[in-house]
Amino acid sequence: MNITIRNETPEDFRRVEEITREAFWNLYVPGCVEHYLAHVMRSHEDFMRELDFVALADGRLVGNIMYTRSFVENEQGGRLETITFGPVSVLPEYQRKGIGSALIRHTIQKARESGHAAIIIYGSPYNYCKHGFKSGRDFNIGNAEGRYPFSLLVLELKEGVFAGHAWKYHESVVFGIDPAAAEEFDRTFEPKEKGWRYTQEEFSIACRH
């Protein structure tokens, strides 16, 4: 399988939203909102177009990754700009074939070359520690409430950038999705049945403080 990575174009938008919907459907909650997030993220001021990439397998668009600006704030009120990726989506039939990892590696390198300090995400350590991510607690970085959820993960791009301070992570407000708007947007796609999967319980555990 030949994997090609390139920047997303406007012609890709709907296909990327379809892929995102397929990738996340019933994964964390019954249904999903990530395809709506991808839709609204592109027009948000925190969106990083230069880190918006798609993956093609033998010429077929099968995955994507998107980034937004984020920041951490320390106990003295100091602020450090960071970046955050998500959603990262791969069509279910193409998952576990290295496509998501290729997107992550590609954009980590781009971010490092651009001089970004760190990437901070919410995600499963199983998926991201292999890319160098560590627990936020290792860098004394908690969430906005000062707690340390299992899913808060950090990749330092500039070594020691967090040293000597306690930090709180703030993701872009674009992640504050309106459920009603997401539901309305979802009705523009082919109907899919919402249901329960064990991964929803795993997600709930990962997000607890």
N, C-alpha and C positions, 0 to 999 in steps of 0.2 A: 504494500500500500504506500503510495506516494503522498506525503503530507506537505501542503503548501500553506504558508501563513502570510497574510497581507492585511492592510488596513481595511476596515469596513467602509463601504460606500453606501450612498442613499439607496441604491438599487438592492442592497442586501437587507434593508431594515425589516421588512415584513418576514423574510425568511429567517432572520436571526430571532425575531420574536416567536416564530413557530417552533424553532429549535429549542429556545429557552423554555417555552411552555411544555414541550415534550420531556425535556430533561428534568424539570422540577415538579411535574404533576404528581400530586399526592406524596411527595417526598418528605416535606417538613410539616405540612398541614393538608387537610383534604382540599384538593385543587392546588392552586398556586397563584402568586402575584408577581413572580419574577419577570414574566414577559411584559407586564405593565410597567414594572420598574425600568426595564430596558427601554421601553417606549418613551417614558417621560424623562429619563436620565439624559438623553441626547440633547435636550434643549435646556438643561439646567446649567447654571453658571459653574458648578463644581465638576462638570463632566470634562474628562481629559481626552479629547479627540485623538491626540497623538499616541495614546495607549489603547486605542479601540481597535482590536484585531479579530479577524475571522480565520478559521482553519478549513481547508479544503482537502478532502481525501479523494485522490484520483479525480480531481476536478469538481467534486460535489461538495457544496458548503455544508459542513456537519458540526461546526463548533464556533464559539466566540468567547471573548473576554472583554470586560469593560472596566474602566477605572474612574474614580472620583477623587477629588481633593479631600483631605481630612486633616486633623491636627491633634496634638497633645498639649496639655497645659500643666505646668508644674506648680508646686506648693508656693512659689514666689510670684505666681502670675505670669511666668514666662511661657511663651508659646513657640512651638516647633511645628512646622508644616510637615505633614506626612501624606501618603497616598494609600488608597484602598482599592482592591479589585473586587468585583462581583457585580452582576452574576458572571460565573464561568459556566458555560453550557456546552454539552456534547450530546448529540442524539443518542438515545439509549443503545441502539444497535452498534454504535461506534465507541461506546465507553469501554474502559480497561484495555485500550489499544495504544495508549500513549499520546492521544491527541490533546487532552486537557493539560497534561504535563508539558507538552511542547509549547502550548500557548503561555503557560505560566513561566517557563524558562525563558522564552523569547522576550516577554514583557519585563521580567526581572532584569534582564541584561539591558534592555532599553532604558529602564528606570535608573539603573546604576550609571549608565553612560550620561544620562541627563542631570546627574547630581542630586537626585532625591535622597533624603536622609533615611527613610524607612518605609516599609509597606506594613500596614496593620489591617487585619481582617477578623471577621468572625467566621470560624470554620472548624472542621473536624481535624484534630491533630493527625489522624490516620492518613488524611489526604495531603497534608501540607508540611509536616515535619520533614519529609523526604526532600523538600525544596529548601530546607534551612530555617523554617519558621520554628520559633520557640514560644513558650508560654509568656503572656504579658507579665506575669509575676517575676519572671527571670530578669526583666528590665524595670521592675517596679512601676509597671503601667497597668492601671485598672480602667474600668469603664467610667462613664460620666458620674456614676454614683460612688466611685472609689472602691468598687468590688472587683473580684477577679474571676469571671466566669471561665470555665474550662475551655470555651471556644474562642477566647480572645488570644490571637496569635500575632507574633511580631517577627519581621525579618529586618534586621539592621543592614542597611546598605552603606552606612558610614560608621565604622567601628567606634564604639564608646560614646555615641551621640546622646545617649540617655543617662550616662553616668552621673551620679551625684545628686539626683533629684527623684522625687516621686511624681508620677504623671497620671493624668486622666485623659482617656481617649475620647475624641468626639468625631463621629462619622458625619458625613454630609446629611443635611436635612432632607435630601431627596429620598432617603430610605424610609421616611415617615409616610408610607403609602396610605392613601385613603381607600379603605376596603370597598366602599360603594363604587368609587370610580374604577377600581381594578375589576370589579364584577361586571360593570357595564362594558369595559373594554374586552373582557373575556368573551362576551356574547358575540363579538365580531369574528370569532373563530368557530371551527366545527365543534359541536357539543362533545364533552368528555364527562365520564362519570367520576364524581368525587368519591373517595373512599379512604379507609384507614390502612396504613402500612406501619410495620414495626419501626421504620426509620423516623417516624414522627415522635415516637417515645425517646429514641436516641437523641433527637434534636432538642427535645424538652429538657433532657438531662444535661446536655452540653451547655445550654443557655442559663442554667441555674447558677446562682452566685455562690 
